[in-house]
């Protein structure tokens, strides 16, 4: 008879231990339990269970310390940490230290079985690999990433997993979702955290200056180059370079970034000396780079070099459960910065925030909270204090009004119906053009406001205006 797999559960709550035993114990799975970290470690050493599930808050030492002790003894130990109060930092730290997964207790009824099955499968595969081998002779930044949604918990876990390596990371997501914060977190938890972190917005710097910004230039290499300049690659040697809006980088410059990724060498503008720099690259974009590659606007070889690990940040409208904790975080940060009394959100204000679509994502929420603090008449913020953007109400081709706060599914239905009214319409280019045109009309031609409304940089908007010849159309109308 095949030996049953064993799961060790360590938690001070005996009622919880009874519950989890009922969930996991089967004819082929044995569940053993302990209520303290000491007893858990002794039981683990004696029984050698396949998987450990441990609460982080234990005595006389924490579940995280228990994880470290187990993995020091056996680097292949599979440990799942659980907690009633899983913070961003605790999730990242746990994954960095080698936890198989981290689950908030409120999510256990939904996620426990799947995670345990995956952990047991991983243990079985490791044992099989070991047997086969035998036969053939592993200062936090002032801004924090806040989120309790399942999507953000996955982001935290990815940060913990990739931080210890030097692999390039591609962070995707709409403008304002917090891509730079994720890049900073990866750097902060990496072995490079004592070195420099440099962020460059590729869309914000004119093309002719971006190469000099990245690689530096020699004196006299172009008009205005009065002195030698050290570029960002040299400045953050040993550290991390974050290339934001990488999709807006000119093709000519993309080839030089590829060269650095391949061999670490480059030259300053106007220089002949080959320089070396040990830099980890983290890139971010709000574009669909696969589409950019297909349309020859982004180098395929550079895309694959950068896209070794991908972390996607979902828009705020798709993680409504994060809106209140984010708002409260921004509220207290503003209060501290401005030395104001403790401010609170009323339940009505929370409902208003959660009903809004947040086209500008987390950045828009932060700005809204800052404005609300200025407008508030007391330490309790009411709906009237929250200056949300006016709902965008535009008649579509099908004669249906679309409000910003409608569900994603309903908005897609309306847009599909509008596009299908003309059989010659190519849906995605049509949507891109219509959104851009309407944003320019709503903002009366103000490119800064239109770019913010669309969740893109002004440089990206200008390129889109040129591609669709929208400025001419607006002028004629």
C-alpha positions as a printed Julia matrix, in Angstrom:
477×3 Matrix{Float64}:
   0.0    0.0     0.0
   1.31   3.47   -0.95
   2.47   5.58    1.98
   0.01   8.46    2.66
   1.19  12.04    2.18
   1.55  14.03    5.4
   0.61  17.65    6.05
   1.75  19.46    9.2
  -0.44  22.39   10.31
   0.9   24.81   12.95
  -1.57  27.27   14.47
  -2.37  28.38   18.05
  -6.14  28.18   17.43
  -7.34  24.65   18.17
 -10.75  25.3    16.59
  -8.97  26.28   13.37
  -6.85  23.11   13.55
 -10.02  21.03   13.83
 -11.5   22.82   10.8
  -8.44  22.4     8.61
  -8.12  18.75    9.63
 -11.66  18.15    8.37
 -10.84  19.91    5.11
  -7.62  18.06    4.29
  -7.58  14.63    5.97
  -8.39  11.76    3.6
  -7.58   8.09    3.24
  -4.36   9.07    1.4
  -3.53  12.29    3.28
  -2.54  12.39    6.95
  -2.85  15.7     8.86
  -0.78  16.32   12.0
  -0.97  19.49   14.08
   0.94  21.66   16.56
   0.02  24.86   18.42
   3.49  26.41   18.94
   6.49  27.05   16.72
   8.72  24.9    18.94
   6.37  21.92   18.83
   5.86  22.43   15.11
   9.59  22.31   14.43
  10.07  19.21   16.58
   7.16  17.45   14.87
   8.5   18.47   11.45
  11.97  17.13   12.31
  10.52  13.8    13.49
   7.74  13.19   10.96
   9.28  14.8     7.83
   5.88  15.88    6.42
   5.44  16.55    2.72
   3.89  20.01    3.24
   3.77  22.46    6.15
   0.96  25.0     6.65
   1.89  27.55    9.31
   0.3   30.65   10.8
   2.74  33.59   10.85
   1.77  34.69   14.38
   3.16  31.97   16.63
   5.1   31.7    19.86
   7.85  31.59   20.99
   8.92  32.64   17.48
   7.06  33.57   14.31
   5.92  31.41   11.44
   8.39  33.23    9.2
  11.23  32.23   11.52
   9.88  28.69   11.5
  10.02  28.77    7.69
  13.67  29.9     7.81
  14.64  27.19   10.32
  13.0   24.49    8.22
  14.59  25.62    4.97
  18.0   25.93    6.63
  17.67  22.28    7.58
  16.1   21.26    4.27
  16.12  23.73    1.37
  13.41  21.68   -0.39
  10.89  22.07    2.46
   7.5   23.17    1.13
   5.91  25.65    3.53
   2.64  27.54    3.0
   2.23  30.54    5.31
  -1.19  31.75    6.4
  -2.25  34.83    8.33
  -5.31  36.77    9.36
  -3.45  40.01    8.67
  -1.15  39.55    5.7
   0.59  42.84    4.91
   2.31  43.67    1.63
   5.71  43.44    3.28
   4.99  40.11    4.97
   3.84  38.54    1.69
   6.92  39.73   -0.19
   9.31  38.74    2.61
   7.72  35.29    2.89
   8.04  34.55   -0.82
  11.61  35.88   -0.8
  12.49  33.51    2.05
  11.18  30.56    0.08
   7.54  30.09    1.09
   5.61  28.02   -1.43
   2.62  30.34   -1.07
   1.01  32.87    1.27
  -2.75  32.83    1.92
  -4.86  35.21    3.96
  -7.1   33.19    6.28
 -10.25  34.8     4.88
  -9.38  33.23    1.51
  -8.7   29.72    2.84
 -12.21  28.35    2.14
 -11.68  29.22   -1.53
  -7.93  28.67   -2.06
  -6.8   26.06    0.47
  -7.54  22.93   -1.56
  -5.96  24.23   -4.75
  -2.78  25.44   -3.02
  -2.36  22.22   -1.02
  -2.88  20.07   -4.13
  -0.23  22.12   -5.95
   2.16  21.86   -2.98
   1.73  18.09   -2.69
   2.25  17.71   -6.43
   5.44  19.83   -6.26
   6.73  17.68   -3.38
   6.0   14.49   -5.31
   7.82  15.85   -8.36
  10.85  16.81   -6.25
  10.98  13.34   -4.73
  10.75  11.76   -8.17
  13.56  14.0    -9.46
  15.73  13.13   -6.45
  15.18   9.42   -6.97
  16.01   9.71  -10.67
  19.2   11.62   -9.86
  20.23   8.89   -7.42
  19.92   6.19  -10.09
  22.15   8.19  -12.46
  24.93   8.53   -9.92
  17.48  28.36   -3.23
  15.22  50.78    3.6
  11.58  50.19    2.4
  10.6   53.09    0.05
   8.37  55.75    1.55
   5.59  54.81   -0.89
   3.96  51.45   -0.23
   2.05  49.08   -2.47
  -1.36  48.59   -0.91
  -3.83  45.89   -1.85
  -5.69  42.93   -0.39
  -7.35  41.72   -3.59
  -6.31  38.29   -4.93
  -4.75  39.97   -7.97
  -2.5   42.17   -5.84
  -1.6   39.26   -3.56
  -0.28  37.51   -6.67
   1.74  40.64   -7.53
   3.3   40.63   -4.04
   4.21  36.97   -4.41
   5.83  37.61   -7.79
   7.87  40.48   -6.32
   9.14  38.14   -3.63
  10.04  35.43   -6.12
  11.9   37.6    -8.64
  13.64  39.99   -6.26
  16.55  37.66   -5.49
  17.5   37.16   -9.15
  18.93  39.49  -11.8
  16.45  38.46  -14.5
  14.88  41.33  -16.48
  11.28  42.03  -15.48
   8.49  43.46  -17.61
   5.71  45.22  -15.68
   2.53  45.83  -17.64
  -0.65  47.71  -16.83
  -2.53  50.91  -17.49
  -1.08  54.29  -16.56
  -1.44  55.09  -12.88
  -1.57  51.49  -11.61
   1.72  51.74   -9.7
   4.28  50.11  -12.0
   7.18  52.17  -10.63
   6.27  51.21   -7.06
   6.5   47.54   -8.02
   9.88  48.16   -9.66
  11.11  49.9    -6.5
   9.86  47.01   -4.36
  11.77  44.5    -6.5
  14.93  46.59   -6.08
  14.33  47.07   -2.35
  14.06  43.34   -1.68
  16.96  42.41   -3.99
  20.67  41.98   -3.19
  21.18  45.25   -5.13
  19.25  47.33   -2.58
  22.4   49.08   -1.29
  23.08  50.4    -4.8
  21.27  53.0    -6.89
  17.74  52.74   -8.29
  17.16  55.02  -11.28
  13.81  55.54  -13.03
  13.6   56.92  -16.58
  10.35  57.76  -18.38
  11.16  56.99  -22.01
   8.09  58.91  -23.23
   8.85  62.1   -21.29
  12.33  62.76  -22.72
  12.76  63.98  -26.33
  14.2   61.33  -28.63
  17.41  63.26  -29.31
  18.14  63.56  -25.58
  17.12  60.1   -24.4
  20.28  58.39  -25.7
  22.45  60.9   -23.85
  20.35  60.48  -20.71
  20.87  56.72  -20.75
  24.44  56.36  -22.01
  25.96  59.8   -21.39
  27.93  61.87  -23.91
  31.42  63.21  -24.54
  32.23  66.89  -24.59
  31.49  68.41  -27.99
  29.59  65.36  -29.25
  26.65  67.57  -30.29
  25.52  71.19  -30.06
  25.23  72.15  -26.41
  27.42  69.32  -25.1
  29.81  71.66  -23.27
  31.03  69.01  -20.83
  31.19  65.26  -20.54
  28.05  63.68  -19.09
  27.8   60.37  -17.23
  24.67  58.47  -18.27
  22.22  56.53  -16.17
  23.78  53.16  -16.97
  27.06  54.3   -15.42
  25.35  56.05  -12.51
  23.51  52.94  -11.34
  26.29  50.39  -11.86
  25.47  47.48   -9.55
  21.92  48.75   -9.1
  18.61  48.75  -10.96
  17.5   50.82  -13.96
  13.75  51.18  -14.43
  12.72  52.02  -18.0
   9.14  53.26  -17.81
   7.04  53.52  -20.99
   9.56  51.33  -22.83
   7.06  51.0   -25.68
   7.7   54.66  -26.57
  11.45  54.16  -27.02
  12.69  54.87  -30.59
  13.72  51.8   -32.61
  17.29  53.05  -33.08
  17.77  53.3   -29.34
  16.15  49.91  -28.76
  19.07  48.24  -30.54
  21.53  49.87  -28.12
  19.52  48.72  -25.1
  19.6   45.21  -26.58
  23.39  45.38  -26.82
  23.68  46.29  -23.13
  21.38  43.4   -22.17
  23.43  40.97  -24.23
  26.92  41.94  -23.12
  26.7   44.81  -20.64
  28.8   47.08  -22.88
  27.99  50.47  -24.44
  29.6   53.75  -25.5
  28.77  57.33  -24.64
  27.33  59.5   -27.41
  30.28  60.78  -29.43
  32.69  58.39  -27.71
  34.67  55.38  -28.9
  35.54  53.75  -25.58
  33.64  50.55  -24.76
  32.22  50.85  -21.26
  30.78  48.15  -19.03
  27.91  48.38  -16.57
  26.31  45.77  -14.33
  22.69  46.92  -14.23
  19.46  45.05  -13.71
  16.79  46.21  -16.14
  13.14  46.47  -15.15
  10.87  47.77  -17.91
   7.24  48.88  -17.86
   4.64  49.73  -20.44
   0.93  50.44  -20.83
   1.08  49.3   -24.45
   0.44  45.88  -25.93
   4.05  45.1   -26.87
   3.12  41.92  -28.73
   1.03  44.09  -31.05
   3.84  46.67  -31.27
   6.23  43.88  -32.31
   3.76  42.59  -34.91
   3.46  46.11  -36.36
   7.27  46.55  -36.42
   7.26  49.39  -33.87
   9.17  47.4   -31.26
  12.09  45.03  -31.76
  11.14  41.4   -31.33
  14.56  40.39  -29.98
  14.47  43.18  -27.36
  10.93  42.19  -26.36
  12.02  38.63  -25.59
  15.08  39.87  -23.7
  12.97  42.12  -21.48
   9.99  39.8   -21.09
  11.8   37.13  -19.06
   9.44  37.65  -16.11
   6.16  39.51  -16.51
   4.14  41.11  -13.73
   0.75  42.53  -14.69
  -0.95  45.21  -12.6
  -4.72  45.14  -13.08
  -6.61  48.44  -13.29
  -8.24  49.7   -10.11
 -11.76  49.16  -11.49
 -11.04  45.41  -11.58
 -10.02  45.26   -7.89
 -12.7   47.26   -6.11
 -11.79  45.69   -2.75
  -8.5   47.65   -2.85
 -10.16  51.07   -3.18
 -10.99  51.58    0.51
  -7.58  50.48    1.91
  -5.81  52.59   -0.72
  -7.98  55.61    0.07
  -7.37  55.24    3.8
  -3.62  54.86    3.22
  -3.5   58.07    1.12
  -5.73  59.83    3.64
  -3.43  59.12    6.56
  -0.3   59.9     4.55
  -1.66  63.33    3.6
  -2.64  63.94    7.23
   0.9   63.14    8.4
   2.53  65.23    5.69
   0.33  68.25    6.41
   0.26  67.67   10.19
  -3.52  67.39   10.26
  -5.65  65.5    12.76
  -6.56  61.91   11.93
  -9.02  61.87    9.03
 -11.69  59.26    8.36
 -13.85  58.2     5.41
 -17.59  57.94    5.98
 -19.32  54.78    4.78
 -21.18  56.87    2.2
 -17.88  58.29    0.87
 -16.45  54.77    0.58
 -19.47  53.67   -1.47
 -19.04  56.67   -3.77
 -15.36  55.84   -4.27
 -16.11  52.18   -4.98
 -18.82  53.04   -7.53
 -16.47  55.17   -9.63
 -14.53  53.63  -12.55
 -11.15  55.36  -11.87
  -9.88  55.81  -15.45
  -6.69  57.26  -13.95
  -6.33  54.29  -11.59
  -4.42  54.56   -8.28
  -2.81  57.87   -9.26
  -6.24  59.44   -9.77
  -7.45  58.05   -6.44
  -4.43  59.57   -4.68
  -5.07  62.98   -6.26
  -8.76  62.75   -5.37
  -7.98  62.05   -1.72
  -5.53  64.96   -1.6
  -8.23  67.26   -2.97
 -10.8   65.84   -0.55
  -8.57  66.72    2.4
  -8.45  70.33    1.22
 -12.23  70.49    0.69
 -13.3   68.66    3.84
 -15.1   70.65    6.5
 -14.34  68.19    9.31
 -12.21  65.16   10.11
 -14.91  62.91    8.58
 -14.92  62.93    4.78
 -18.42  62.9     3.26
 -19.46  62.26   -0.37
 -19.67  66.02   -0.99
 -15.98  66.3    -0.08
 -14.89  63.79   -2.74
 -14.24  65.61   -6.05
 -14.73  62.79   -8.54
 -14.42  63.46  -12.23
 -17.74  63.95  -13.94
 -19.11  60.73  -15.45
 -18.3   60.6   -19.15
 -21.6   60.47  -21.0
 -21.29  60.28  -24.77
 -23.88  58.96  -27.23
 -22.42  55.96  -29.04
 -23.14  54.9   -32.61
 -25.94  52.72  -31.31
 -27.53  55.7   -29.53
 -26.69  54.37  -26.07
 -25.19  56.56  -23.34
 -22.08  55.14  -21.67
 -21.28  56.26  -18.11
 -17.83  55.83  -16.57
 -19.22  53.83  -13.66
 -20.94  51.11  -15.72
 -19.62  47.58  -15.45
 -16.85  46.47  -17.77
 -19.1   43.83  -19.31
 -21.85  46.36  -20.11
 -19.39  48.83  -21.6
 -17.94  46.12  -23.85
 -21.43  45.12  -25.01
 -22.23  48.73  -25.93
 -18.93  49.23  -27.78
 -19.29  45.97  -29.7
 -22.82  46.94  -30.72
 -21.59  50.34  -31.9
 -18.77  48.81  -33.95
 -21.04  46.18  -35.51
 -23.3   48.89  -36.87
 -20.7   49.34  -39.65
 -19.5   46.04  -41.24
 -16.36  47.77  -42.57
 -15.12  48.74  -39.11
 -11.98  47.06  -37.72
 -12.89  46.95  -34.04
  -9.64  47.65  -32.17
  -8.32  50.48  -34.4
 -11.84  51.95  -34.42
 -12.04  51.89  -30.62
  -8.59  53.42  -30.31
  -9.5   56.24  -32.69
 -12.96  56.86  -31.2
 -11.68  57.0   -27.62
  -8.95  59.43  -28.65
 -11.29  61.64  -30.68
 -13.94  61.79  -27.95
 -11.37  62.49  -25.25
 -10.11  65.44  -27.27
 -13.66  66.7   -27.74
 -14.59  66.3   -24.06
 -11.46  68.19  -22.98
 -11.89  70.77  -25.8
  -8.53  69.96  -27.33
  -6.52  70.05  -24.08
  -3.9   67.36  -24.69
  -2.75  67.16  -21.08
  -6.3   66.51  -19.81
  -7.08  64.16  -22.71
  -3.94  62.1   -22.04
  -4.86  61.84  -18.35
  -8.43  60.83  -19.24
  -7.15  58.09  -21.56
  -4.54  56.91  -19.05
  -1.5   57.55  -21.24
   1.39  59.97  -21.53
   1.1   63.14  -23.57
   3.81  61.84  -25.93
   1.78  58.7   -26.6
  -1.33  60.8   -27.21
   0.51  63.0   -29.71
   1.6   59.95  -31.68
  -1.97  58.67  -31.73
  -3.31  62.06  -32.86
  -0.83  62.02  -35.74
  -1.58  58.41  -36.68
  -5.32  59.0   -36.92
  -5.05  62.57  -38.27
  -7.37  63.71  -35.47
  -6.08  67.29  -35.13
  -7.15  68.03  -38.71
 -10.61  66.59  -38.08
 -11.05  68.66  -34.93
  -9.96  71.79  -36.8
 -12.46  71.17  -39.6
 -15.31  70.45  -37.19
